[in-house]
Structures are given as structure tokens and as C-alpha cells.
């Protein structure tokens, strides 16, 4: 590196002019110094490659030097390094193969012992495509779920080998901390042995043979069974008790109606047997009755005859 030094007075009467002859100093190349201008970008036309670019610590390299590239994959926690042959080039690049769904952090340093690494740069590889159009149907004959989905792979150079994970959790929202995960090789997938009367939420994602995962699909929620098929024993007991109460009330009402009609008929017969068509009045006597049992009979006025229907 080249540095230029110059000096001037700044006080007490203000700033003076710089010295007439500045001093130029060129530092020696340090093979342990970190590389500069590290960059990481996708390779156009091939989304399975990333290109690493950097510059040497000095614009002029008289002796060849090798470089060590450190790559950290953050999703699965896998680290590896690449050693490059010595060179005296000052602007360098190298391409690495990447996996869909991975996240990379890269640094570069010379291969000299105790060399200083550059600052790290980080970049996501292209994402795996997510399943979509997820549908869930209830197979009522055996209370199982049939789960359907689709996968479109347009825009990907080569889809890696993969399978699917079906995520299932109780409730209207998908709780990824409490999901049950089922492996499926293709759509549709039949899910058995779930509890009745519970609402479940479903999602699907792609998992490659290397362990990388796509974002989850849209979430679909549906009850396992219709409400009519999920009546518990307690509900059945409640319905039975209610039905019995209704039957008893209807029976009591019928008894009251019958007794009322009998009483009405008895009174009508009694009144008709004491009614005189000549006098137009009913005559009641106390024969056969004790004084205490004799009813009080009030006379009927002539203009208000007793009329018995």
C-alpha cells in the first residue's frame, strides 16, 4: 500500500500551509493481511452455483500466494474449506456448488499460517419450491384424512431427489412446535388414527435427500368429522334425559285433560237430573247429606235461569 504524509500548523493563529515536500511511504506486502472486497453472488444461468470474488490485500503481488476459502452452511450446520493453488493474481474468483434451501456464510484468507480472514459475507441459495393447492378430505367410512397437493418446479435447473413432510397440529392454526410429521413420497397421502371431534390444521413441505426443506405450503384447517358424527356418550345421555322429561310432561297433561272432561261430564249429569222444565230452575235438596256436608244452594232469579249445555 502507498501512503502520503504532509504536515501543517493549525494554531494558535489559524491553520498554516502544508509543507512543501510531502513524504510518500510504500508498505511491504504482508501475506497474512486479509483479502479485500469479498463478494458472493449467484452464477447467471445456473442457480446451483455461487461465485465468490475478492481482491488481494496488495495491488501488486510479486510472489505467488495460495488462498483458503471457508464455507459455513447455516441451515444444517455443515462447514468445509477449499484450498486454492498459489497465484499472483490480484482479482480472483471461485465458484462453489450449492444446495437449494441452504444458507451460506463465506470468508477468504491466505494459506499462510496465522493469516487474518476477511470479513464474512452471507447469502441464501435459491429456495426449494413449496407445495401448493393443498386439499384435505374426510373419508367417512374409516374416519381418515386424504391429503392432496401439487408441486411446480418451473425455474429450477434440476429438482433434487426429495420426499414430502405432512405437518399436522390440533386447532385452527398450525403450531410448528407441536406438529406431528408424516413422511410421504407422493400425493395423495392417507392419514389414519386421529382423534374424533377435533379440528386439525395441515401443511406440506418438500425435503431433499440432503435434508434441506422448502417453505411450508398454505395451511388448511378442517374438522375430522361432522358434528353429527361426534356426539359423545354424555351428549347421548343428555338427549335421553330430555326426551324422558318431555314424555312425562305430555303424560301428565293428558291425565289432567281426561280428569277435567270427566268432572265436566259429572257436573252436567248432576245438573240435568235436578232441572225442572216446568219451573225453569234446578232444585237441590239436602237429603242424604249431613249439615256440614250440605252445600249452600242459592236461588236462581227468574230472569237468569240455569242453562246447562
C-alpha positions as CSV (number, residue, x, y, z in Angstrom):
1,X,0.0,0.0,0.0
2,X,1.2,3.6,-0.7
3,X,0.7,6.3,1.9
4,X,1.3,10.1,1.6
5,X,2.2,12.2,4.7
6,X,2.1,16.0,5.0
7,X,2.1,18.5,7.9
8,X,0.7,21.9,8.6
9,X,0.3,24.3,11.6
10,X,-3.2,24.8,12.9
11,X,-2.7,27.2,15.8
12,X,-2.6,29.5,17.7
13,X,-3.1,31.9,14.8
14,X,-5.0,29.6,12.5
15,X,-4.2,26.9,10.0
16,X,-1.0,27.3,8.0
17,X,0.1,25.9,4.6
18,X,1.2,22.3,4.2
19,X,4.8,21.5,3.9
20,X,6.4,22.0,0.5
21,X,7.6,18.4,0.2
22,X,5.2,15.6,1.3
23,X,6.6,12.2,2.2
24,X,5.5,9.1,0.3
25,X,5.7,5.7,2.0
26,X,5.0,2.3,0.4
27,X,4.4,-0.6,2.8
28,X,5.7,-4.0,2.1
29,X,3.3,-6.8,1.1
30,X,2.0,-8.8,4.1
31,X,1.0,-12.3,3.2
32,X,-1.0,-12.5,6.4
33,X,-3.2,-9.5,5.6
34,X,-6.9,-10.2,4.9
35,X,-8.2,-10.1,1.3
36,X,-10.4,-7.2,0.2
37,X,-13.7,-6.6,-1.5
38,X,-15.2,-10.1,-0.8
39,X,-18.4,-10.8,-2.7
40,X,-20.9,-13.6,-3.1
41,X,-23.4,-13.8,-5.9
42,X,-25.4,-16.4,-8.0
43,X,-24.0,-17.5,-11.3
44,X,-26.3,-16.3,-14.1
45,X,-28.0,-19.2,-15.9
46,X,-27.1,-21.8,-13.2
47,X,-28.8,-21.4,-9.8
48,X,-26.9,-24.3,-8.3
49,X,-23.7,-22.3,-8.4
50,X,-22.4,-19.3,-6.4
51,X,-19.4,-17.2,-7.3
52,X,-17.0,-15.9,-4.7
53,X,-15.0,-12.8,-5.7
54,X,-12.2,-11.0,-3.8
55,X,-9.1,-8.9,-4.3
56,X,-5.6,-9.4,-2.9
57,X,-4.6,-7.3,0.1
58,X,-1.9,-5.5,-2.1
59,X,-2.4,-4.3,-5.7
60,X,1.0,-5.8,-6.7
61,X,1.9,-9.4,-5.8
62,X,5.5,-10.3,-6.6
63,X,5.4,-13.8,-5.0
64,X,2.5,-16.3,-5.5
65,X,0.3,-16.9,-2.6
66,X,-2.5,-19.5,-2.0
67,X,-5.9,-18.9,-0.6
68,X,-8.2,-20.7,1.8
69,X,-12.0,-20.4,1.4
70,X,-14.1,-21.2,4.5
71,X,-17.7,-22.1,3.8
72,X,-20.3,-22.4,6.5
73,X,-23.7,-23.8,5.8
74,X,-26.1,-22.4,8.5
75,X,-29.3,-24.4,8.0
76,X,-27.8,-27.9,8.7
77,X,-24.6,-26.6,10.4
78,X,-22.1,-28.1,7.9
79,X,-18.7,-26.5,7.4
80,X,-16.0,-27.1,4.9
81,X,-13.0,-25.4,3.3
82,X,-11.4,-25.1,-0.1
83,X,-7.7,-24.5,-0.7
84,X,-6.7,-22.8,-4.0
85,X,-3.3,-23.1,-5.7
86,X,-0.8,-20.2,-5.2
87,X,-1.2,-17.3,-7.7
88,X,0.0,-13.7,-8.1
89,X,-3.3,-12.5,-9.5
90,X,-4.9,-9.6,-7.6
91,X,-8.5,-10.1,-8.6
92,X,-9.7,-13.6,-8.0
93,X,-12.9,-15.7,-8.1
94,X,-14.1,-19.2,-7.4
95,X,-17.4,-21.0,-7.9
96,X,-19.0,-23.4,-5.4
97,X,-21.8,-25.8,-5.8
98,X,-24.8,-25.0,-3.5
99,X,-28.0,-26.8,-2.5
100,X,-31.5,-25.4,-2.8
101,X,-32.8,-24.1,0.5
102,X,-29.3,-23.7,2.0
103,X,-27.8,-20.6,3.6
104,X,-24.1,-19.9,3.2
105,X,-21.5,-17.7,5.0
106,X,-18.1,-17.4,3.4
107,X,-14.7,-15.9,4.2
108,X,-11.3,-15.9,2.5
109,X,-7.8,-15.8,3.8
110,X,-4.3,-16.6,2.5
111,X,-2.9,-20.1,3.2
112,X,-0.1,-18.6,5.3
113,X,0.0,-19.7,9.0
114,X,-1.8,-17.2,11.3
115,X,-3.2,-15.2,8.4
116,X,-6.2,-12.9,9.0
117,X,-9.5,-13.9,7.4
118,X,-11.6,-11.4,5.5
119,X,-15.0,-10.2,6.7
120,X,-17.7,-12.8,6.2
121,X,-20.4,-12.5,3.5
122,X,-23.7,-14.3,3.7
123,X,-26.2,-15.4,1.0
124,X,-29.2,-17.7,0.7
125,X,-29.2,-20.3,-2.1
126,X,-32.3,-20.4,-4.2
127,X,-35.3,-21.7,-2.3
128,X,-37.0,-25.1,-2.9
129,X,-40.4,-24.8,-4.4
130,X,-43.3,-25.1,-2.0
131,X,-46.2,-27.4,-2.5
132,X,-49.5,-25.7,-3.2
133,X,-53.2,-26.3,-3.8
134,X,-53.4,-28.4,-0.7
135,X,-56.8,-30.1,-0.1
136,X,-58.0,-32.3,2.7
137,X,-60.9,-34.6,2.5
138,X,-62.6,-36.8,5.1
139,X,-63.1,-40.5,4.3
140,X,-66.1,-41.1,6.4
141,X,-66.1,-44.9,6.2
142,X,-63.0,-45.1,8.3
143,X,-62.6,-41.5,9.7
144,X,-59.3,-40.9,7.9
145,X,-57.9,-37.9,6.1
146,X,-57.0,-37.9,2.4
147,X,-54.5,-35.1,1.7
148,X,-53.8,-33.8,-1.8
149,X,-51.2,-31.3,-3.1
150,X,-49.3,-30.1,-6.2
151,X,-45.7,-29.2,-6.9
152,X,-44.5,-27.0,-9.7
153,X,-40.7,-26.9,-10.4
154,X,-40.5,-24.3,-13.1
155,X,-37.5,-22.0,-12.9
156,X,-35.3,-24.6,-11.2
157,X,-32.3,-26.0,-13.1
158,X,-32.6,-29.5,-11.7
159,X,-35.0,-30.6,-8.9
160,X,-33.1,-32.7,-6.4
161,X,-34.3,-36.0,-5.1
162,X,-36.9,-35.4,-2.4
163,X,-39.9,-36.5,-0.4
164,X,-42.7,-34.7,1.4
165,X,-43.5,-34.0,5.0
166,X,-47.1,-33.7,6.1
167,X,-47.4,-31.3,9.2
168,X,-50.5,-31.8,11.4
169,X,-51.4,-30.0,14.6
170,X,-54.6,-29.6,16.6
171,X,-56.5,-26.4,16.4
172,X,-57.4,-23.8,13.7
173,X,-53.7,-22.6,13.4
174,X,-50.6,-24.7,12.6
175,X,-48.3,-24.7,15.6
176,X,-44.9,-25.9,14.3
177,X,-43.6,-26.5,17.8
178,X,-46.4,-29.1,18.4
179,X,-46.8,-30.7,15.0
180,X,-47.0,-34.4,14.1
181,X,-44.9,-35.0,11.0
182,X,-45.6,-37.8,8.5
183,X,-43.4,-38.8,5.5
184,X,-45.0,-39.1,2.1
185,X,-43.4,-39.9,-1.3
186,X,-46.2,-38.6,-3.4
187,X,-49.7,-37.1,-3.4
188,X,-52.2,-38.1,-2.1
189,X,-51.4,-39.2,1.5
190,X,-53.9,-41.1,3.7
191,X,-53.8,-40.2,7.4
192,X,-55.3,-42.6,9.9
193,X,-55.7,-42.8,13.7
194,X,-56.6,-39.2,14.5
195,X,-58.9,-38.3,17.4
196,X,-62.6,-37.7,16.6
197,X,-64.3,-34.3,17.1
198,X,-61.0,-32.4,16.9
199,X,-60.2,-29.6,14.4
200,X,-56.8,-30.2,12.7
201,X,-54.5,-27.9,10.6
202,X,-52.4,-29.3,7.8
203,X,-49.4,-28.1,5.7
204,X,-46.9,-29.8,3.3
205,X,-43.3,-29.1,2.5
206,X,-40.5,-30.6,0.4
207,X,-37.5,-32.2,2.0
208,X,-34.4,-33.1,-0.2
209,X,-32.3,-36.2,0.3
210,X,-29.6,-33.9,1.8
211,X,-32.1,-32.6,4.5
212,X,-32.9,-29.2,3.1
213,X,-36.6,-28.1,3.4
214,X,-38.8,-25.8,1.4
215,X,-41.1,-23.2,2.9
216,X,-44.4,-24.8,4.0
217,X,-47.5,-24.7,1.8
218,X,-50.6,-22.8,2.6
219,X,-52.3,-24.0,5.8
220,X,-55.7,-25.9,5.6
221,X,-57.8,-26.5,8.6
222,X,-60.8,-28.9,8.8
223,X,-62.7,-30.9,11.5
224,X,-62.1,-34.6,11.5
225,X,-65.8,-35.4,11.5
226,X,-69.1,-33.6,11.1
227,X,-70.7,-32.6,14.4
228,X,-73.5,-35.2,14.0
229,X,-70.9,-37.9,14.0
230,X,-69.0,-36.7,17.0
231,X,-71.7,-37.0,19.7
232,X,-70.2,-38.2,22.8
233,X,-71.8,-40.6,25.4
234,X,-72.5,-37.6,27.6
235,X,-74.4,-35.9,24.8
236,X,-76.4,-39.1,24.2
237,X,-77.3,-39.2,27.9
238,X,-78.5,-35.6,27.9
239,X,-80.7,-36.2,24.9
240,X,-82.2,-39.3,26.5
241,X,-83.0,-37.5,29.8
242,X,-84.6,-34.6,28.0
243,X,-86.7,-36.9,25.9
244,X,-88.0,-38.7,29.1
245,X,-88.9,-35.4,30.7
246,X,-90.9,-34.4,27.7
247,X,-92.7,-37.7,27.7
248,X,-93.6,-37.4,31.4
249,X,-94.9,-33.9,30.9
250,X,-97.1,-34.9,28.0
251,X,-98.4,-37.9,30.0
252,X,-99.3,-35.6,32.9
253,X,-101.0,-33.1,30.6
254,X,-103.1,-36.0,29.1
255,X,-104.2,-37.1,32.6
256,X,-105.3,-33.6,33.6
257,X,-107.3,-33.3,30.4
258,X,-109.1,-36.6,30.9
259,X,-109.9,-35.7,34.6
260,X,-111.2,-32.3,33.5
261,X,-113.5,-33.8,30.9
262,X,-114.8,-36.4,33.5
263,X,-115.5,-33.7,36.0
264,X,-117.3,-31.6,33.4
265,X,-119.5,-34.6,32.4
266,X,-120.3,-35.5,36.0
267,X,-121.4,-32.0,36.8
268,X,-123.5,-31.8,33.7
269,X,-125.3,-35.1,34.5
270,X,-125.9,-33.9,38.1
271,X,-127.3,-30.6,37.0
272,X,-129.6,-32.1,34.3
273,X,-131.0,-34.6,36.8
274,X,-132.2,-31.7,39.1
275,X,-133.5,-29.4,36.4
276,X,-137.3,-28.9,36.0
277,X,-138.6,-27.8,32.6
278,X,-141.8,-26.5,34.2
279,X,-140.3,-24.2,36.7
280,X,-137.2,-23.5,34.6
281,X,-135.0,-24.0,37.6
282,X,-132.8,-26.7,39.2
283,X,-133.8,-28.0,42.6
284,X,-131.3,-29.3,45.1
285,X,-132.1,-31.0,48.4
286,X,-130.1,-31.9,51.4
287,X,-131.4,-35.5,51.6
288,X,-128.7,-37.9,52.5
289,X,-126.3,-35.1,53.4
290,X,-125.1,-34.0,56.9
291,X,-125.4,-30.5,57.9
292,X,-121.7,-30.0,57.5
293,X,-121.7,-31.6,54.1
294,X,-124.8,-29.8,52.8
295,X,-123.8,-27.4,50.1
296,X,-125.1,-23.9,50.2
297,X,-127.6,-23.6,47.4
298,X,-128.5,-20.1,46.3
299,X,-131.7,-19.5,44.4
300,X,-131.8,-18.5,40.8
301,X,-133.6,-15.4,39.7
302,X,-136.5,-15.8,37.2
303,X,-134.7,-13.7,34.6
304,X,-131.5,-15.7,35.0
305,X,-132.4,-19.4,34.5
306,X,-129.8,-22.1,34.8
307,X,-128.7,-23.2,31.4
308,X,-126.9,-26.4,31.1
309,X,-125.2,-27.2,27.8
